[in-house]
Amino acid sequence: KMHKLKLIDYDIQKNIFNILLFLWVISIPFKNALFQISLVSIILFFLIYIIKNKDYNYFKMLLYKYKDLLVLSILLLLCMTISNYINYINDISNKKGWIDQINYLYRYIFIFIILIYFYSKNFFSEKTLIFFILIALSIQAFDGVFQSIFGHDLFKNIIGSFTLGLTGATSNRNTFGFFMGLGVVITAFLISKNTIYKKQNFILIFLFILFIYCTLFSYTRTTWLSLSIVFLLYVILNLKDIKLKYIIYFLIFLFILCLLFFNINTLNRRFTLFLEGYSSNRYEIWLHALKLIEQKLIFGWGLDSWKIVGLKSYSGTHNSILEILLYLGVFGLVIYTVLVYFILKEIYFYKQLTLAYIFVFLLISTQFGESITSGKTFLSTSVIFMFFVFRRRVKE
């Protein structure tokens, strides 16, 4: 009876965690109150679970498995503290830098540890998390289609159209385009594996087309570039294995794209700007950032300092390398470079080629827009990506 009660208790706890995980994943693009509530709930659930079960020794052993990432996280937080402190006492940085550091700790580092911990306890599987991700992306995609028909989205009544660009419920067409591009990459590689049932394959193909549609009409040129490089890389690495039917599918797809570009003026104009390399004043932003970086090369200006010392008309540096150098200096850049090395090493060691393509997509996205130190949506997405990269160690 005691054994049965433990099993029932385990199932209840497992179901509660999966509900919280699901709510967190689907709320990431929204960045709403549900995102914050689900995030805090996951952390509280973890603390209650580990205290209740007195699972301290196991947790220590699990952390030891990830000691390289743990040391790197401590160094990163130390770097943030030094950068924030140096500038705070000089009255250059604001309190928001300290808030960003605290957020970085509990929103991303803690959540990564929690995901690894409960994965090791068999609370959820890779397929479960992929399923949650596809639901989250599908909600945004259907909302984007709704917006393209009715001129506003379903959840927040955000104005959007073929002329303005689709935003879904993300409030920003670049953020929406980023998620839809991510959906394109995920569904494309799930389809290419051919390890799923035909019914599931049909659903994935439908979602793939839906994500392509939303990606196109978000007019997000960074996502267009990221996807182009990812699929070009895939073709180069798999040239010998590409079948004739895939070439035919690609030519049909290319023909449809050409028809769209020639018949929809807004799409044609955005694509022309994309080919011409129009940067939306990013060159001006980057030059200004470089001048600031030269002044404080070692530890930077502190987190969120762009709002004080940067160009007020623009939200950030729009380049992850410049952002790290501006906020954390060379010290911070070295830490992030080591992290990239760890990711690539893990991907290569476990032959996780699909994750390599997703990594390329994420990396290119950060070179033109996504914030790598404070972007809620991007960093939460990166945590999930990191989980998939480093989850294999658990099975050892």
C-alpha positions as CSV (number, residue, x, y, z in Angstrom):
1,K,0.0,0.0,0.0
2,M,2.8,2.4,0.9
3,H,4.4,1.6,-2.5
4,K,1.1,2.4,-4.3
5,L,0.7,5.6,-2.4
6,K,4.2,6.7,-3.4
7,L,3.5,6.0,-7.0
8,I,0.2,8.0,-6.8
9,D,2.1,10.8,-5.1
10,Y,4.8,10.7,-7.8
11,D,2.2,10.8,-10.6
12,I,0.4,13.8,-9.1
13,Q,3.7,15.7,-8.7
14,K,4.7,14.8,-12.2
15,N,1.4,16.0,-13.6
16,I,1.6,19.3,-11.7
17,F,5.2,19.9,-13.0
18,N,4.1,19.2,-16.6
19,I,1.2,21.7,-16.3
20,L,3.6,24.4,-15.0
21,L,6.1,23.6,-17.7
22,F,3.4,23.7,-20.4
23,L,2.1,27.1,-19.1
24,W,5.7,28.5,-19.0
25,V,6.5,27.4,-22.6
26,I,3.3,28.7,-24.2
27,S,3.6,32.0,-22.3
28,I,7.2,32.8,-23.5
29,P,6.1,34.6,-26.7
30,F,3.4,36.5,-24.8
31,K,5.8,37.9,-22.1
32,N,2.7,38.3,-20.0
33,A,1.8,37.8,-16.3
34,L,1.3,34.1,-17.0
35,F,5.0,33.9,-18.0
36,Q,6.1,35.3,-14.6
37,I,3.6,33.3,-12.6
38,S,4.5,30.0,-14.2
39,L,8.2,30.8,-13.9
40,V,8.0,31.5,-10.2
41,S,5.7,28.5,-9.7
42,I,8.3,26.1,-11.3
43,I,11.0,27.4,-9.0
44,L,8.8,27.1,-5.9
45,F,7.7,23.6,-7.0
46,F,11.3,22.6,-7.3
47,L,12.3,23.9,-3.9
48,I,9.3,22.2,-2.2
49,Y,10.0,18.9,-4.0
50,I,13.7,18.8,-3.2
51,I,13.1,19.8,0.5
52,K,10.2,17.4,0.9
53,N,12.2,14.5,-0.5
54,K,15.5,15.6,1.0
55,D,17.2,15.0,-2.3
56,Y,20.3,17.0,-1.6
57,N,22.9,14.4,-2.3
58,Y,21.4,13.5,-5.6
59,F,21.1,17.1,-6.6
60,K,24.8,17.6,-5.7
61,M,25.8,14.7,-7.9
62,L,23.7,16.1,-10.7
63,L,25.4,19.5,-10.4
64,Y,28.8,17.8,-10.5
65,K,27.8,16.5,-13.9
66,Y,27.5,20.1,-15.0
67,K,30.4,21.6,-13.0
68,D,31.9,23.2,-16.2
69,L,28.6,25.1,-16.8
70,L,28.2,25.9,-13.1
71,V,31.7,27.4,-12.9
72,L,31.0,29.4,-16.1
73,S,27.7,30.7,-14.7
74,I,29.4,31.8,-11.5
75,L,32.0,33.6,-13.5
76,L,29.4,35.3,-15.6
77,L,27.4,36.5,-12.6
78,L,30.7,37.7,-11.1
79,C,31.5,39.6,-14.3
80,M,28.0,41.2,-14.2
81,T,28.4,42.2,-10.5
82,I,31.8,43.8,-11.2
83,S,30.5,45.7,-14.3
84,N,27.4,46.9,-12.5
85,Y,29.2,47.9,-9.3
86,I,32.0,49.8,-11.1
87,N,29.5,51.8,-13.1
88,Y,26.9,52.2,-10.3
89,I,29.3,53.9,-7.9
90,N,30.3,56.3,-10.7
91,D,26.5,57.0,-11.1
92,I,26.6,55.9,-14.8
93,S,24.5,52.8,-14.7
94,N,21.0,52.6,-13.2
95,K,19.3,50.1,-10.9
96,K,17.9,48.2,-13.8
97,G,21.3,46.6,-14.4
98,W,21.1,44.9,-11.0
99,I,17.5,43.8,-11.7
100,D,18.6,42.3,-15.1
101,Q,21.3,40.4,-13.2
102,I,18.9,38.9,-10.7
103,N,16.5,38.1,-13.6
104,Y,19.4,36.3,-15.4
105,L,20.0,34.2,-12.3
106,Y,16.5,33.0,-11.6
107,R,14.8,33.1,-15.0
108,Y,17.5,31.3,-17.0
109,I,20.3,29.7,-14.8
110,F,17.8,28.3,-12.2
111,I,15.4,27.2,-14.9
112,F,18.1,25.3,-16.8
113,I,19.1,23.5,-13.6
114,I,15.4,22.7,-12.8
115,L,14.8,21.3,-16.3
116,I,17.8,19.1,-16.1
117,Y,16.8,17.9,-12.6
118,F,13.2,16.9,-13.4
119,Y,14.3,15.4,-16.7
120,S,16.7,13.2,-14.8
121,K,13.7,12.2,-12.5
122,N,11.7,11.2,-15.6
123,F,9.1,13.9,-15.0
124,F,9.1,14.7,-18.7
125,S,10.7,13.6,-21.9
126,E,12.2,15.3,-25.0
127,K,9.0,14.5,-27.0
128,T,6.8,16.1,-24.3
129,L,8.8,19.3,-24.4
130,I,8.9,19.4,-28.2
131,F,5.1,18.9,-28.2
132,F,4.7,21.9,-25.8
133,I,7.0,24.0,-28.0
134,L,5.0,23.2,-31.2
135,I,1.8,24.1,-29.4
136,A,3.3,27.4,-28.2
137,L,4.5,28.2,-31.8
138,S,1.2,27.1,-33.3
139,I,-0.8,29.4,-31.1
140,Q,1.2,32.3,-32.3
141,A,1.0,31.2,-36.0
142,F,-2.8,30.8,-35.9
143,D,-3.0,34.2,-34.2
144,G,-0.8,35.6,-37.0
145,V,-3.1,34.2,-39.7
146,F,-6.1,35.6,-37.8
147,Q,-4.4,39.0,-37.7
148,S,-3.7,38.9,-41.4
149,I,-7.4,38.3,-42.1
150,F,-9.1,40.7,-39.5
151,G,-6.3,43.3,-39.1
152,H,-5.8,42.7,-35.4
153,D,-4.6,39.7,-33.3
154,L,-7.0,37.5,-31.3
155,F,-5.5,38.0,-27.8
156,K,-4.4,41.6,-27.4
157,N,-6.1,43.3,-30.4
158,I,-2.7,44.3,-31.8
159,I,-2.9,46.0,-35.2
160,G,-1.2,44.1,-37.9
161,S,-1.6,43.4,-41.7
162,F,0.3,42.5,-44.9
163,T,1.2,46.2,-45.1
164,L,2.5,46.7,-41.6
165,G,3.8,43.2,-41.0
166,L,2.3,40.4,-38.8
167,T,3.1,40.5,-35.1
168,G,0.8,37.9,-33.6
169,A,0.5,38.4,-29.9
170,T,4.2,39.3,-29.5
171,S,3.6,43.0,-30.1
172,N,6.6,43.1,-32.4
173,R,7.0,41.8,-35.9
174,N,10.7,40.9,-35.4
175,T,9.9,38.9,-32.3
176,F,7.0,37.2,-34.1
177,G,9.2,36.5,-37.1
178,F,11.9,35.0,-34.9
179,F,9.4,32.5,-33.4
180,M,7.9,31.6,-36.7
181,G,11.4,31.1,-38.2
182,L,12.2,28.8,-35.3
183,G,9.0,26.9,-36.0
184,V,10.1,26.5,-39.7
185,V,13.5,25.1,-38.6
186,I,12.0,22.7,-36.0
187,T,9.2,21.3,-38.2
188,A,11.6,21.0,-41.2
189,F,14.0,18.8,-39.4
190,L,11.3,16.8,-37.7
191,I,9.9,16.0,-41.1
192,S,13.3,15.2,-42.5
193,K,14.0,12.6,-39.9
194,N,11.1,10.4,-41.2
195,T,10.8,8.7,-37.8
196,I,7.2,9.7,-37.2
197,Y,3.8,8.3,-38.3
198,K,2.2,9.6,-41.5
199,K,-0.6,11.3,-39.6
200,Q,1.9,13.2,-37.5
201,N,4.0,14.0,-40.6
202,F,0.9,15.5,-42.3
203,I,0.4,17.8,-39.2
204,L,4.0,18.8,-39.3
205,I,3.9,19.6,-43.0
206,F,0.8,21.7,-42.3
207,L,2.5,23.6,-39.5
208,F,5.6,24.0,-41.6
209,I,3.6,25.8,-44.3
210,L,1.8,27.9,-41.6
211,F,5.2,28.9,-40.1
212,I,6.5,29.8,-43.6
213,Y,3.5,32.0,-44.3
214,C,3.8,33.9,-41.0
215,T,7.6,34.2,-41.4
216,L,7.2,35.8,-44.8
217,F,4.6,38.3,-43.8
218,S,6.3,39.3,-40.6
219,Y,8.8,41.0,-42.9
220,T,11.6,40.1,-40.5
221,R,14.7,40.2,-42.7
222,T,16.9,38.8,-40.0
223,T,14.8,35.7,-39.8
224,W,14.9,35.4,-43.6
225,L,18.7,35.6,-43.5
226,S,18.9,33.1,-40.7
227,L,16.7,30.6,-42.4
228,S,18.5,31.0,-45.8
229,I,21.9,30.3,-44.1
230,V,20.6,27.3,-42.1
231,F,19.0,25.6,-45.2
232,L,22.1,26.4,-47.4
233,L,24.3,24.8,-44.7
234,Y,22.0,21.8,-44.6
235,V,22.2,21.4,-48.4
236,I,26.0,21.7,-48.4
237,L,26.4,19.1,-45.6
238,N,23.8,16.7,-47.1
239,L,24.3,17.1,-50.8
240,K,24.8,13.4,-51.5
241,D,21.7,12.4,-49.6
242,I,19.2,14.8,-51.1
243,K,16.6,13.0,-53.2
244,L,15.1,14.2,-56.5
245,K,11.6,14.6,-54.9
246,Y,13.0,17.2,-52.4
247,I,14.6,19.2,-55.2
248,I,11.2,19.2,-57.0
249,Y,9.5,20.3,-53.7
250,F,12.0,23.1,-53.4
251,L,11.5,24.3,-57.0
252,I,7.7,24.4,-56.5
253,F,8.2,26.3,-53.2
254,L,10.6,28.7,-55.0
255,F,8.1,29.3,-57.8
256,I,5.3,30.1,-55.3
257,L,7.7,32.5,-53.5
258,C,8.5,34.3,-56.8
259,L,4.8,34.7,-57.5
260,L,4.2,36.2,-54.0
261,F,7.2,38.6,-54.3
262,F,6.1,39.9,-57.7
263,N,2.4,40.3,-56.8
264,I,2.6,41.7,-53.3
265,N,4.2,45.1,-53.3
266,T,5.1,45.3,-49.6
267,L,6.7,41.9,-49.7
268,N,8.6,42.8,-52.8
269,R,9.8,46.1,-51.2
270,R,11.0,44.3,-48.0
271,F,12.8,41.6,-50.1
272,T,14.5,44.3,-52.2
273,L,15.8,46.0,-49.0
274,F,16.9,42.6,-47.8
275,L,19.0,42.0,-51.0
276,E,20.4,45.5,-50.9
277,G,21.6,44.9,-47.3
278,Y,19.6,47.9,-45.9
279,S,20.5,47.9,-42.2
280,S,17.7,50.1,-40.7
281,N,20.4,52.5,-39.3
282,R,22.3,49.6,-37.6
283,Y,25.6,50.8,-38.9
284,E,25.1,54.1,-37.0
285,I,24.2,52.1,-33.9
286,W,27.2,49.8,-34.2
287,L,29.7,52.7,-34.8
288,H,28.4,54.5,-31.7
289,A,28.6,51.2,-29.6
290,L,32.2,50.7,-30.7
291,K,33.1,54.2,-29.6
292,L,31.6,53.5,-26.1
293,I,33.3,50.1,-26.0
294,E,36.8,51.7,-26.5
295,Q,36.2,53.8,-23.4
296,K,35.6,50.8,-21.1
297,L,37.1,47.8,-22.7
298,I,37.7,45.4,-19.8
299,F,34.4,45.4,-17.8
300,G,32.1,47.5,-19.9
301,W,29.5,49.9,-18.8
302,G,27.2,47.5,-16.9
303,L,24.0,45.8,-17.8
304,D,21.2,47.9,-19.4
305,S,23.6,50.9,-19.8
306,W,22.6,51.5,-23.4
307,K,19.5,53.4,-22.2
308,I,21.8,55.9,-20.5
309,V,24.9,56.1,-22.7
310,G,23.6,54.8,-26.0
311,L,21.5,56.3,-28.8
312,K,18.1,57.0,-27.1
313,S,16.1,56.6,-30.3
314,Y,17.1,52.9,-30.6
315,S,16.4,50.1,-28.1
316,G,19.8,48.5,-28.1
317,T,23.0,47.6,-30.0
318,H,21.2,45.0,-32.2
319,N,24.4,42.8,-32.2
320,S,25.2,40.3,-29.5
321,I,29.0,40.7,-29.7
322,L,28.8,44.5,-29.3
323,E,26.2,44.1,-26.6
324,I,28.4,41.9,-24.5
325,L,31.4,44.1,-25.0
326,L,29.4,47.2,-24.2
327,Y,27.8,45.8,-21.0
328,L,30.5,43.4,-19.8
329,G,33.7,44.2,-21.7
330,V,36.3,41.7,-22.9
331,F,36.0,39.7,-19.6
332,G,32.3,39.0,-20.5
333,L,33.1,38.3,-24.1
334,V,35.6,35.6,-23.1
335,I,33.0,33.9,-20.8
336,Y,30.4,33.9,-23.6
337,T,33.0,32.6,-26.1
338,V,33.8,29.7,-23.7
339,L,30.1,29.0,-23.4
340,V,29.8,28.8,-27.2
341,Y,32.7,26.4,-27.2
342,F,31.0,24.2,-24.6
343,I,27.8,24.1,-26.7
344,L,29.6,23.2,-30.0
345,K,31.7,20.6,-28.2
346,E,28.6,19.0,-26.7
347,I,26.8,19.0,-30.0
348,Y,29.8,17.4,-31.8
349,F,30.4,14.8,-29.0
350,Y,26.8,13.6,-29.1
351,K,26.4,14.1,-32.9
352,Q,23.4,16.4,-32.4
353,L,23.4,17.9,-35.9
354,T,19.8,19.2,-35.8
355,L,20.8,21.3,-32.7
356,A,23.7,22.6,-34.7
357,Y,21.3,24.1,-37.3
358,I,19.2,25.6,-34.5
359,F,22.3,27.0,-32.9
360,V,23.2,28.7,-36.3
361,F,19.7,30.1,-36.5
362,L,19.9,31.5,-32.9
363,L,23.4,32.9,-33.4
364,I,22.6,34.8,-36.6
365,S,19.4,36.2,-35.0
366,T,21.5,37.8,-32.2
367,Q,23.7,39.6,-34.7
368,F,20.9,41.9,-35.8
369,G,18.3,42.2,-33.1
370,E,17.8,39.8,-30.2
371,S,19.3,40.8,-26.8
372,I,21.5,38.2,-25.3
373,T,21.5,39.7,-21.8
374,S,18.0,40.9,-21.2
375,G,15.6,39.6,-23.9
376,K,12.9,37.6,-22.1
377,T,11.8,35.7,-25.2
378,F,15.2,35.0,-26.6
379,L,16.9,34.0,-23.4
380,S,14.0,31.7,-22.4
381,T,14.2,30.1,-25.8
382,S,18.0,29.8,-25.3
383,V,17.4,28.0,-22.0
384,I,15.3,25.4,-23.7
385,F,17.9,25.0,-26.4
386,M,20.6,24.6,-23.8
387,F,18.5,21.9,-22.1
388,F,18.4,19.9,-25.4
389,V,22.1,20.4,-25.9
390,F,23.2,19.2,-22.5
391,R,20.5,16.7,-21.6
392,R,22.5,13.7,-22.8
393,R,24.8,13.9,-19.8
394,V,21.9,12.8,-17.6
395,K,21.7,9.4,-19.3
396,E,25.3,8.7,-18.5
